[in-house]
Amino acid sequence: MHYDLTDLRLFFHVGEQLNLTRAAEKCFLSVPSASLRIKQLEESFQTPLMLRQAKGLQLTQAGEAMANHARLVLQQLEVMHADLRPYALGVKGRIRLQANSTATNTFLAKALSAFLNDNPDIDIDLEELPSRDIITSVAKGAADLGIVAGAVDADKIDLIPLYADELVVICHSSAPIADKFSVKLSETLDDYRFVGLNQFNSIQSFLDRKAQDIGKRVNLRIKVGNYENVCQMAAVGVGIAIVPRAIALGHVKSSGLRIIALEDHWARRQISLVKQQQRLLPKFSEDLIHHLRFAAS
Protein backbone atom coordinates (compact mmCIF):
# COMPACT_ATOMS: atom_id res chain seq x y z
CA MET A 1 0.00 0.00 0.00
CA HIS A 2 1.38 3.40 -1.00
CA TYR A 3 0.05 6.62 0.50
CA ASP A 4 1.52 9.62 2.26
CA LEU A 5 0.54 12.31 4.78
CA THR A 6 -0.93 14.47 2.03
CA ASP A 7 -3.29 11.60 1.17
CA LEU A 8 -4.32 11.24 4.82
CA ARG A 9 -4.78 14.99 5.25
CA LEU A 10 -6.82 15.16 2.05
CA PHE A 11 -9.11 12.31 3.07
CA PHE A 12 -9.56 13.80 6.54
CA HIS A 13 -10.82 17.02 4.93
CA VAL A 14 -13.00 15.02 2.52
CA GLY A 15 -14.68 13.45 5.55
CA GLU A 16 -15.10 16.87 7.19
CA GLN A 17 -16.32 18.76 4.12
CA LEU A 18 -18.00 16.01 2.05
CA ASN A 19 -16.91 18.14 -0.87
CA LEU A 20 -13.83 17.35 -2.95
CA THR A 21 -13.25 20.91 -4.14
CA ARG A 22 -13.16 22.37 -0.61
CA ALA A 23 -11.03 19.47 0.63
CA ALA A 24 -8.56 20.03 -2.20
CA GLU A 25 -8.38 23.76 -1.38
CA LYS A 26 -7.51 23.01 2.24
CA CYS A 27 -4.61 20.84 1.06
CA PHE A 28 -3.51 23.31 -1.65
CA LEU A 29 -4.20 20.75 -4.36
CA SER A 30 -5.98 21.05 -7.67
CA VAL A 31 -9.25 19.13 -7.92
CA PRO A 32 -7.87 16.71 -10.58
CA SER A 33 -4.85 15.99 -8.40
CA ALA A 34 -7.06 15.41 -5.35
CA SER A 35 -9.37 13.16 -7.34
CA LEU A 36 -6.39 11.10 -8.56
CA ARG A 37 -5.11 10.70 -5.00
CA ILE A 38 -8.51 9.44 -3.83
CA LYS A 39 -8.66 7.00 -6.74
CA GLN A 40 -5.20 5.68 -5.86
CA LEU A 41 -6.23 5.25 -2.22
CA GLU A 42 -9.27 3.23 -3.29
CA GLU A 43 -7.10 1.08 -5.55
CA SER A 44 -4.59 0.61 -2.75
CA PHE A 45 -7.26 -0.54 -0.28
CA GLN A 46 -9.23 -2.34 -3.00
CA THR A 47 -12.53 -0.85 -1.86
CA PRO A 48 -14.59 2.28 -2.58
CA LEU A 49 -14.08 4.98 0.06
CA MET A 50 -16.79 7.41 -1.05
CA LEU A 51 -19.78 7.71 -3.33
CA ARG A 52 -20.08 10.60 -5.79
CA GLN A 53 -23.64 11.96 -5.73
CA ALA A 54 -25.38 14.96 -7.28
CA LYS A 55 -25.61 16.71 -3.91
CA GLY A 56 -22.02 15.97 -2.94
CA LEU A 57 -19.99 13.11 -1.51
CA GLN A 58 -20.97 10.37 0.89
CA LEU A 59 -18.40 8.21 2.66
CA THR A 60 -18.77 4.45 2.56
CA GLN A 61 -18.25 2.44 5.75
CA ALA A 62 -14.65 1.91 4.67
CA GLY A 63 -14.38 5.65 4.03
CA GLU A 64 -15.71 6.45 7.50
CA ALA A 65 -13.07 4.17 9.01
CA MET A 66 -10.38 5.72 6.81
CA ALA A 67 -11.37 9.28 7.80
CA ASN A 68 -11.35 8.38 11.49
CA HIS A 69 -7.89 6.79 11.29
CA ALA A 70 -6.59 9.75 9.29
CA ARG A 71 -7.84 12.10 12.01
CA LEU A 72 -6.11 10.07 14.74
CA VAL A 73 -2.82 9.93 12.81
CA LEU A 74 -2.85 13.68 12.17
CA GLN A 75 -3.65 14.39 15.81
CA GLN A 76 -0.78 12.17 16.92
CA LEU A 77 1.55 14.05 14.59
CA GLU A 78 0.31 17.32 16.07
CA VAL A 79 1.17 16.04 19.56
CA MET A 80 4.61 14.94 18.39
CA HIS A 81 5.33 18.34 16.83
CA ALA A 82 4.09 20.14 19.94
CA ASP A 83 6.23 18.03 22.28
CA LEU A 84 9.31 18.71 20.14
CA ARG A 85 8.74 22.48 19.92
CA PRO A 86 10.61 23.28 23.17
CA TYR A 87 13.78 21.95 21.51
CA ALA A 88 13.51 24.43 18.65
CA LEU A 89 14.73 27.93 19.47
CA GLY A 90 12.09 30.62 19.07
CA VAL A 91 9.22 28.20 18.45
CA LYS A 92 6.30 28.41 20.83
CA GLY A 93 3.42 26.15 21.74
CA ARG A 94 -0.10 27.47 21.21
CA ILE A 95 -3.35 26.41 22.91
CA ARG A 96 -6.75 27.22 21.40
CA LEU A 97 -9.04 27.81 24.40
CA GLN A 98 -12.72 28.74 24.22
CA ALA A 99 -14.69 29.74 27.33
CA ASN A 100 -18.14 30.97 28.25
CA SER A 101 -18.63 34.39 29.81
CA THR A 102 -18.93 33.05 33.38
CA ALA A 103 -15.39 31.67 33.21
CA THR A 104 -13.89 34.68 31.43
CA ASN A 105 -15.37 37.07 34.00
CA THR A 106 -14.47 35.11 37.14
CA PHE A 107 -11.42 32.91 37.74
CA LEU A 108 -10.03 32.53 34.23
CA ALA A 109 -8.11 35.80 33.77
CA LYS A 110 -6.13 35.32 36.97
CA ALA A 111 -5.56 31.62 36.26
CA LEU A 112 -4.30 32.22 32.72
CA SER A 113 -2.06 35.09 33.82
CA ALA A 114 -0.30 32.80 36.31
CA PHE A 115 0.01 29.99 33.76
CA LEU A 116 1.45 32.26 31.06
CA ASN A 117 3.94 33.79 33.47
CA ASP A 118 5.11 30.31 34.43
CA ASN A 119 5.24 29.17 30.78
CA PRO A 120 6.84 31.93 28.68
CA ASP A 121 7.05 29.72 25.57
CA ILE A 122 3.31 29.08 25.45
CA ASP A 123 0.68 31.31 23.79
CA ILE A 124 -3.08 30.99 24.26
CA ASP A 125 -5.78 31.93 21.76
CA LEU A 126 -8.74 32.74 24.05
CA GLU A 127 -12.21 33.20 22.58
CA GLU A 128 -15.48 33.79 24.45
CA LEU A 129 -18.44 31.86 23.02
CA PRO A 130 -21.75 30.36 24.20
CA SER A 131 -21.33 26.90 25.72
CA ARG A 132 -23.20 25.08 22.95
CA ASP A 133 -20.90 26.60 20.30
CA ILE A 134 -17.83 25.65 22.35
CA ILE A 135 -18.95 22.01 22.58
CA THR A 136 -19.43 21.84 18.80
CA SER A 137 -16.06 23.47 18.19
CA VAL A 138 -14.15 21.16 20.55
CA ALA A 139 -15.89 18.05 19.18
CA LYS A 140 -14.78 19.01 15.66
CA GLY A 141 -11.22 19.75 16.77
CA ALA A 142 -11.48 23.49 16.02
CA ALA A 143 -10.49 24.22 19.63
CA ASP A 144 -8.14 22.29 21.91
CA LEU A 145 -9.98 22.97 25.17
CA GLY A 146 -13.25 24.57 26.22
CA ILE A 147 -14.88 25.77 29.43
CA VAL A 148 -18.67 25.44 29.43
CA ALA A 149 -21.64 25.69 31.77
CA GLY A 150 -24.56 23.35 32.29
CA ALA A 151 -25.37 19.85 31.07
CA VAL A 152 -23.09 18.53 28.33
CA ASP A 153 -23.79 15.75 25.83
CA ALA A 154 -20.74 13.55 26.36
CA ASP A 155 -20.72 12.25 22.77
CA LYS A 156 -17.24 12.94 21.29
CA ILE A 157 -16.35 14.97 24.41
CA ASP A 158 -14.35 14.26 27.58
CA LEU A 159 -15.76 16.21 30.53
CA ILE A 160 -13.72 17.46 33.51
CA PRO A 161 -15.80 19.16 36.27
CA LEU A 162 -14.31 22.41 37.60
CA TYR A 163 -16.78 24.00 40.04
CA ALA A 164 -20.47 24.62 40.74
CA ASP A 165 -21.99 27.90 39.56
CA GLU A 166 -25.30 29.65 40.19
CA LEU A 167 -27.08 32.48 38.41
CA VAL A 168 -28.74 35.01 40.73
CA VAL A 169 -30.81 38.17 40.52
CA ILE A 170 -29.19 41.40 41.73
CA CYS A 171 -30.98 44.68 42.46
CA HIS A 172 -30.89 47.91 44.46
CA SER A 173 -31.99 47.60 48.09
CA SER A 174 -35.08 49.75 47.42
CA ALA A 175 -36.42 47.57 44.60
CA PRO A 176 -39.74 45.82 45.42
CA ILE A 177 -38.09 42.48 44.69
CA ALA A 178 -35.25 43.12 47.16
CA ASP A 179 -37.03 41.59 50.18
CA LYS A 180 -37.55 38.23 48.48
CA PHE A 181 -35.31 35.27 49.29
CA SER A 182 -35.83 33.64 45.87
CA VAL A 183 -37.80 34.14 42.64
CA LYS A 184 -38.42 32.43 39.35
CA LEU A 185 -37.35 34.09 36.11
CA SER A 186 -40.99 34.25 35.01
CA GLU A 187 -41.85 36.44 38.03
CA THR A 188 -39.35 39.10 36.98
CA LEU A 189 -40.04 39.43 33.27
CA ASP A 190 -43.40 41.25 33.41
CA ASP A 191 -42.67 43.76 36.16
CA TYR A 192 -39.00 44.69 35.90
CA ARG A 193 -36.59 46.19 33.42
CA PHE A 194 -33.15 44.69 33.17
CA VAL A 195 -29.56 45.82 32.91
CA GLY A 196 -27.97 43.38 30.49
CA LEU A 197 -25.10 42.65 28.18
CA ASN A 198 -25.08 42.64 24.40
CA GLN A 199 -26.64 39.79 22.44
CA PHE A 200 -23.23 38.21 21.77
CA ASN A 201 -22.69 37.53 25.49
CA SER A 202 -23.28 33.85 26.20
CA ILE A 203 -25.33 34.32 29.40
CA GLN A 204 -27.44 37.06 27.83
CA SER A 205 -28.20 34.78 24.88
CA PHE A 206 -29.00 31.98 27.33
CA LEU A 207 -31.44 34.17 29.30
CA ASP A 208 -33.11 35.38 26.11
CA ARG A 209 -33.74 31.76 25.11
CA LYS A 210 -35.13 30.85 28.53
CA ALA A 211 -37.54 33.80 28.37
CA GLN A 212 -38.62 32.80 24.87
CA ASP A 213 -39.26 29.24 26.08
CA ILE A 214 -42.04 30.58 28.34
CA GLY A 215 -43.41 33.02 25.79
CA LYS A 216 -41.85 36.14 27.30
CA ARG A 217 -38.90 38.44 26.68
CA VAL A 218 -36.20 40.11 28.75
CA ASN A 219 -37.09 43.82 28.86
CA LEU A 220 -33.65 45.40 28.61
CA ARG A 221 -33.42 49.02 29.73
CA ILE A 222 -29.75 49.24 28.81
CA LYS A 223 -27.00 47.01 27.43
CA VAL A 224 -23.48 47.48 28.75
CA GLY A 225 -20.12 45.97 27.91
CA ASN A 226 -19.14 44.04 31.03
CA TYR A 227 -20.36 42.65 34.34
CA GLU A 228 -18.75 45.41 36.38
CA ASN A 229 -20.97 47.97 34.64
CA VAL A 230 -23.99 45.68 35.05
CA CYS A 231 -23.44 45.52 38.82
CA GLN A 232 -22.81 49.26 39.11
CA MET A 233 -26.04 50.13 37.31
CA ALA A 234 -28.10 47.58 39.23
CA ALA A 235 -26.64 48.97 42.47
CA VAL A 236 -28.02 52.46 41.77
CA GLY A 237 -31.45 51.24 40.70
CA VAL A 238 -31.24 51.45 36.91
CA GLY A 239 -32.74 47.95 36.71
CA ILE A 240 -32.35 44.41 37.95
CA ALA A 241 -29.87 41.96 36.46
CA ILE A 242 -28.99 38.28 36.39
CA VAL A 243 -25.33 37.41 36.87
CA PRO A 244 -23.20 34.53 38.20
CA ARG A 245 -23.11 34.50 42.01
CA ALA A 246 -19.30 34.77 42.04
CA ILE A 247 -19.54 38.09 40.19
CA ALA A 248 -22.34 39.40 42.42
CA LEU A 249 -20.39 38.57 45.59
CA GLY A 250 -17.50 40.66 44.33
CA HIS A 251 -19.70 43.80 44.31
CA VAL A 252 -22.27 43.28 47.05
CA LYS A 253 -20.19 44.55 49.99
CA SER A 254 -19.02 47.76 48.34
CA SER A 255 -22.22 48.68 46.54
CA GLY A 256 -25.06 47.47 48.77
CA LEU A 257 -26.52 45.17 46.10
CA ARG A 258 -29.18 42.66 47.08
CA ILE A 259 -28.69 39.07 45.87
CA ILE A 260 -31.78 36.94 45.26
CA ALA A 261 -31.64 33.26 44.39
CA LEU A 262 -33.25 32.00 41.18
CA GLU A 263 -35.55 29.03 41.74
CA ASP A 264 -35.29 27.78 38.14
CA HIS A 265 -33.37 24.50 37.98
CA TRP A 266 -31.17 25.74 35.13
CA ALA A 267 -29.79 28.52 37.37
CA ARG A 268 -27.57 25.98 39.13
CA ARG A 269 -24.92 24.87 36.66
CA GLN A 270 -21.73 22.87 36.60
CA ILE A 271 -18.76 24.66 35.05
CA SER A 272 -16.70 22.06 33.21
CA LEU A 273 -13.62 21.80 31.05
CA VAL A 274 -14.09 19.82 27.83
CA LYS A 275 -11.72 18.29 25.31
CA GLN A 276 -12.19 16.07 22.29
CA GLN A 277 -12.74 12.44 23.22
CA GLN A 278 -9.68 10.19 22.81
CA ARG A 279 -7.58 13.12 21.63
CA LEU A 280 -3.98 13.09 22.77
CA LEU A 281 -2.92 16.59 23.79
CA PRO A 282 0.60 18.00 24.07
CA LYS A 283 2.10 18.06 27.54
CA PHE A 284 1.70 21.83 27.83
CA SER A 285 -2.06 21.48 27.17
CA GLU A 286 -2.32 18.82 29.85
CA ASP A 287 -0.38 21.16 32.16
CA LEU A 288 -2.99 23.87 31.53
CA ILE A 289 -5.80 21.43 32.39
CA HIS A 290 -4.18 20.65 35.75
CA HIS A 291 -3.58 24.36 36.38
CA LEU A 292 -7.21 25.29 35.64
CA ARG A 293 -8.56 22.51 37.87
CA PHE A 294 -6.44 23.77 40.73
CA ALA A 295 -7.34 27.44 40.10
CA ALA A 296 -11.07 26.70 39.99
CA SER A 297 -11.10 24.57 43.15
Residue pairs with C-beta under 8 A, 6 or more apart in sequence:
1 44
1 45
2 40
2 44
3 40
3 41
3 44
5 74
5 77
6 27
6 29
6 37
7 37
7 40
7 41
8 70
8 73
8 74
9 27
9 70
9 74
10 23
10 24
10 27
10 29
10 34
10 37
10 38
11 38
11 41
11 49
11 63
11 66
11 67
11 70
12 67
12 70
12 71
12 74
13 22
13 23
13 26
13 27
14 20
14 23
14 38
14 50
14 57
14 59
14 63
14 67
15 59
15 63
15 64
15 66
15 67
15 68
15 70
15 71
16 23
16 67
16 140
17 23
17 26
18 56
18 57
18 58
18 59
19 56
19 57
20 31
20 34
20 35
20 38
20 57
21 31
23 34
24 30
24 31
24 33
24 34
27 34
29 37
38 49
38 50
41 49
41 66
42 48
42 49
45 62
45 66
47 60
47 62
48 60
48 62
48 63
49 59
49 60
49 62
49 63
49 66
50 57
50 58
50 59
50 60
50 63
51 57
51 58
51 59
51 60
59 66
59 67
71 141
72 278
75 141
75 279
75 280
76 280
78 282
79 280
79 281
79 282
82 93
82 282
82 283
82 284
82 285
83 282
83 283
85 91
85 92
85 93
85 121
86 93
86 121
92 121
92 122
92 123
93 121
93 122
93 123
93 282
93 284
94 122
94 123
94 124
94 125
95 122
95 123
95 124
95 125
95 144
95 145
95 284
95 285
95 288
96 125
96 127
96 142
96 143
96 144
96 145
97 124
97 125
97 126
97 127
97 143
97 144
97 145
97 146
97 147
97 288
98 126
98 127
98 128
98 129
98 133
98 134
98 137
98 138
98 143
98 145
98 146
98 147
99 108
99 126
99 127
99 128
99 129
99 134
99 146
99 147
100 128
100 129
100 130
100 131
100 134
100 147
100 148
100 149
100 202
100 203
101 128
101 197
101 201
101 202
101 203
102 149
102 165
102 202
102 203
102 244
102 246
102 269
102 271
103 147
103 149
103 271
104 126
104 128
105 226
105 227
105 244
105 247
106 244
106 246
106 247
107 246
107 295
107 296
108 126
108 147
108 292
110 295
111 291
111 292
111 295
111 296
112 124
112 126
114 291
114 295
115 122
115 124
115 287
115 288
115 291
115 292
116 122
116 124
119 284
119 287
122 284
122 288
124 288
127 143
128 202
129 137
129 202
130 202
130 205
130 206
131 148
131 149
131 150
131 152
131 202
131 206
134 143
134 146
134 147
134 148
134 274
135 146
135 148
135 152
135 153
135 157
135 274
137 143
137 146
138 144
138 145
138 146
138 157
138 274
138 275
138 276
139 155
139 156
139 157
139 276
139 277
141 276
141 279
144 275
144 281
144 285
145 273
145 274
145 275
145 281
145 285
145 288
145 289
146 273
146 274
146 275
147 162
147 271
147 272
147 273
147 274
147 292
148 271
148 272
148 274
149 165
149 269
149 270
149 271
149 272
150 266
150 269
150 270
151 270
152 159
152 272
152 274
154 277
155 277
156 276
156 277
157 274
157 275
157 276
157 277
158 274
158 275
158 276
158 277
158 278
158 279
159 272
159 273
159 274
160 272
160 273
160 274
160 275
160 289
160 293
161 270
161 271
161 272
162 270
162 271
162 272
162 273
162 292
162 293
162 296
162 297
163 270
163 271
163 296
163 297
164 268
164 269
164 270
164 271
165 244
165 245
165 246
165 268
165 269
165 270
165 271
166 244
166 245
166 261
166 262
166 267
166 268
166 269
167 203
167 242
167 243
167 244
167 245
167 262
167 267
167 269
168 242
168 243
168 244
168 245
168 248
168 259
168 260
168 261
168 262
168 267
169 177
169 183
169 188
169 240
169 241
169 242
169 259
169 260
169 261
169 262
170 231
170 234
170 235
170 240
170 241
170 242
170 243
170 248
170 251
170 252
170 257
170 258
170 259
170 260
171 177
171 178
171 234
171 237
171 240
171 241
171 257
171 258
171 260
172 178
172 234
172 235
172 236
172 237
172 256
172 257
172 258
173 256
173 257
173 258
174 237
175 192
175 237
175 240
175 258
176 191
177 183
177 188
177 192
177 240
177 260
178 258
178 260
180 260
181 260
181 261
182 260
182 261
182 262
182 263
183 260
183 261
183 262
183 263
184 262
184 263
184 264
185 207
185 210
185 211
185 214
185 242
185 262
185 264
186 214
186 216
188 240
189 211
189 214
189 216
189 217
189 218
189 219
190 216
192 219
192 239
192 240
193 219
193 220
193 221
193 239
193 240
194 218
194 219
194 220
194 221
194 239
194 240
194 241
194 242
195 220
195 221
195 222
195 224
195 230
195 233
195 234
195 238
195 239
195 240
195 241
196 204
196 207
196 218
196 220
196 222
196 223
196 224
196 230
196 241
197 203
197 204
197 223
197 224
197 225
197 226
197 227
197 230
198 204
198 223
198 225
199 205
199 208
203 242
203 243
203 244
207 218
207 242
208 217
208 218
210 264
210 266
211 217
211 218
221 238
221 239
222 233
222 238
222 239
224 230
224 233
227 243
227 247
228 251
230 241
230 243
231 241
231 243
231 247
231 248
231 250
231 251
231 255
231 257
232 251
232 255
233 239
233 241
234 240
234 241
234 257
235 251
235 255
235 256
235 257
242 262
245 259
248 257
248 259
249 259
251 257
252 258
252 259
261 267
271 296
273 289
273 292
273 293
275 281
275 289
281 289
